[in-house]
């Protein structure tokens, strides 16, 4: 039955979300075109900066629209008049909740892919175009791909525990965040379903509030780790230095991953591991709590009036 | 064993009691009128039976089971509002019911829709309120359920539509099933009722067969209802 519920949830989302994604990708393609056509340094500075601002707004808009759409779907399907059908289907209430969260996670994954595509296009165009404007030679997308492959091959060869741990934690965090949003807004919609009025706004407000709270907690922990993780302020300042300060290339160095992992950056990697673990734990805790609470409310406290 | 059993069922909304210690057995194969004025607790009783509400205390058993996936597979529910997504087509809803309910008869549903002249390709948002109600009724009555809970099925519709709705219910419910109709429009349904349950302020004030009521009081169920619930 879970599969059948997911089929209809997916179908509902498929009515609107692809259009939002298509709009985002169109904006990205337009930005690529703008960057590609610019040949003047001054125009590049103003034009690209302005376009980049609009672009960031567009990426955020895609993300926010997707989230709001998913929240509205959950609210309508579970706690508006449609809930009279949803909760009288011969399925477990846990399957209804799980369907919403898994479907939300799938669409969040698609959102990630779309957002990555939206960002990748303009970035590749910039990498190709900007050096040309300044009289250099642009890096082609194939060269960038080759670089990425080499980078990861070297990481595997180097067998650096630190680097592999960071990559594994980032991957785990990415997986958890797929479920974080859907679990949280299913919980928010469930928790506010007994409100007398403005239930959608209440659920969106609760979702935004908790998300903001989680963000603040992560920022505070990040600051504490950064300040107390370094023995002196100079090292802390160095922590903010990017890879590019150690190379003349526009891309970070590929060679010597082992050396890189045990060099100045080893301290940073340790802190990165600590930070990632902390963030992962926070996200896992909020996701599991939200999931359990959504299941509990629908199973024990359902009150469709 | 009764098809549906209520034992000391209590439901409170905060401190306000909606049902106050309901105990009742509904056997199989009966058409039962759940009769009472607005706010008497009829809808709450039905919602508790179909699993849309959780009781404060007491139990509801359908075929010996508490409301859950098994009981929901055996119960067909028609709420007093439209529970269909506006964006879906009539055909999508036929598919939806066929997907989830094993006892759903797709052929029967399509025949009934065809007789009503409803184009299955139309989306719900393009249909009138009355047509939506008919589609919902067709979907519910195309199931071979053990019990049908129909909450105010004839409220707010014209007399011709009432006749259609009642005929559809009578012609299509499964032979051994029970039909529980909640309404305050007794006159229209009295002829089809086997049993009547009067409910007021969350309590049962009378539960008997329609024949017994008429024989014992010398009044029709409708007349007795008007007398009992006179303001």
Interface residues (C-beta under 8 A of the other chain):
Chain A: X1 X4 X7 X8 X12 X15 X76 X77 X81 X82 X83 X84 X85 X87 X88 X89 X90 X91 X92 X300 X301 X302 X303 X304 X305
Chain B: X13 X47 X50 X51 X52 X53 X54 X68 X69 X70 X72 X73 X75 X77 X79 X81 X82 X83 X84 X85 X87 X96 X99 X100 X101
